[in-house]
Amino acid sequence: MQNQNKDKRSSIFTVRNAENAMITFCIFAIALLIAVFLHQFVLMESSVVDAFYTVAYNISKIMSAATMLTIFEEGIDIMFQRIRDTLKKEEQLIAKAKDEVYKEIEDWDQRRKQAEARGEPFTEPPPAPRKKPSEK
């Protein structure tokens, strides 16, 4: 039962992630608001008031775009976090497997030396390399 709890995934969206998402949303929203304002004011050569009216008229589109960009960015962040977690777990499993193999070899060598010290023949073969699960 305890092993099952270890394998369960943690929540993909923590309070820290929510704070980061809100900061990301604010950055996207402000950048888009400024971009729409500058586009209207500079490129379309509108007055400042007209540029503000354009921003106000398109605010729902701007906020929707900021929301979509935030969702996209957070999705990528979660995906890469999962990849990092998986790679870390694989590294730990490889290290554990190496430790087990080295322990087997060390135990075999110790038995060999003990038999040699007693003057007995030692016929036990060295530990064979393990086969990968895909080779079974």
Residue, then its C-alpha position, 0 to 999 in steps of 0.5 A: m500500500q505504501n509503495q502505491n502512494k509513492d507511485k501516485r502523481s502529485s498535483i500538477f497545479t500547486v499554489r506556487n504554480a498558480e502564483n506563477a500562472m497569475i504573474t505570467f497572465c499579467i505579463f501577457a495581458i499588459a504586453l498585449l494591452i500595450a501592443v494594441f495601444l501602440h499599434q493603434f497610436v503609432l501605426m494607425e496614427s490615431s489619437v491617444v483617446d482613439a487608441f484607448y477606445t480601441v483597447a477598451y473595445n478589444i479588451s475581451k479579445i486581449m484578455s482571451a489571448a492572454t489567457m490562451l497564452t498563459i494556458f499554453e505556457e503553463g502546459i509546456d511548463i508542466m510537461f517539462q516538469r514531468i519530463r524532468d521528474t521522469l529523468k530523475k526517477e530513471e537516474q535513481l533507478i539506474a544508480k540503485a541497479k548499479d549498486e545492486v550489481y556492485k554488491e553482488i560482485e563484491d559478495w562473490d569476490q568476498r566468497r572467493k577470497q574466503a575460499e582461497a584463504r581456507g585453501e578450498p577450490f572455488t567453482e562458483p562462476p562470477p555473477a552473470p550480466r543481467k538481461k534487460p526486461s525487453e530481452k526476456 
